[in-house]
């Protein structure tokens, strides 16, 4: 049955059942880039994948490490990191 569902997802796309907002931060020498994604879990095959990029923005700062820590604190009040989202959605599959 799982193989059939994987084939369906290959041809018709995933059927997103559960969604979660997640962020990633890329660091550059004088700036950092924050991307916010809609992470979804397919109800047919059980795969977790990045559904779409919702927003991206750049911030410039002299003290990158401190600025990134502050940005992560601010973001973690509302959403989770990408790795945490994959873990949380993947754990639901194991239950």
C-alpha positions, 0 to 999 in steps of 0.5 A: 500500500505504501508503494502505491501511495508513493507512486500516487504522490510522484504523479499527482503530488503530495496531499498536504495534511499537516502544516507547520511554519519554520524558519532558516537563517543563513549567515554571511560576513556582513548580513544574514538572510531569514527564510520562512517556510510552510513545512507539510506532511503528506497524509498519503505517503507520510513524507515531510517536505518544504511546501512553499517559501512564505517570506525571506528578508535580509538584515545587515549588522556589524555583529552578526553572531549577536544579531542572529542569536537575537533574531532566533530568540524573536522567531522562536516565540512564534515558529520553530526551526526547519530541523525541529519542524521535520522532527516534530512532524516525523514523530507524529508518523511514528505514533 
